[in-house]
Amino acid sequence: MDWLTDHKIPVGRTAKAVFDWLNNNMAGVFDAISDVMEAMIAAILWALSTPHPLIIVAVFVALTWALQRRWTVALGVLIGFLFILNQGYWMATMESLTLILSACVVCMGIGVPIGIATAHRPRLYAAMSPVLDLMQTLPTFVYLIPAIVFFGLGMVPGLIATVIFVLPAPIRLTHLGVSSTPTPLLEAATAFGATPSQRLWKVELPYALPQIMAGLNQTIMLSLSMVVIAALVGANGLGVPVVRALNSVNTSLGFESGFIIVVVAIILDRMLRVRS
């Protein structure tokens, strides 16, 4: 088999050459992206960390009530946040929520328009499907390498790696919702003189709203699953104590911080769960 390995396809060398070229010729673009990301992260973190924790808890409970209209869910969110306060993980939780909310802003801002475009252009979706599959199946640790090369250490490379991993979810679910709009609805809208933009805003998007909200829910859950990995590149949050516990084989710290991540996941899931 030496003849086969002697003619190895230069996947690694090609990737390195591409990254080196991008790093040498597009440093200004990456710096601009980093500045925008840092500003967004700083603004969200300031909004979450500046008020008294009980004010933030009250806002989340009120938002839960507005979205779900169930006192049991609102009570569960309240208990979850009080438990986080009790365990002393408030600031780490706010840092993780900052990363999650930033990822949601970027992923939904990019994913929903792309999902709409692919729903109207089947060939575009067919061409993008392999790329979306690659983004979701490539080990997430691989994303950290170019993120560090282009953006250094900190919250920004963690956010970039999170966005790459999470972005396919809103694209696929938005595509599913818009493309599954019943043809009779579209024909009726056309018969009444609706323009393509009116059909999109008044027929397709309202019909696809449950799928889009499911995409938001998946974006949040997948972003939360990345907090530990993002901690490896210097991102603050709940992943930091998990990494510390792993390095020191600290069972107490690992279980404690891991359980807080579970509580945060439950809170966010219950808040944004789409009711049938």
Disulfide bonds with the S-S distance in Angstrom:
none
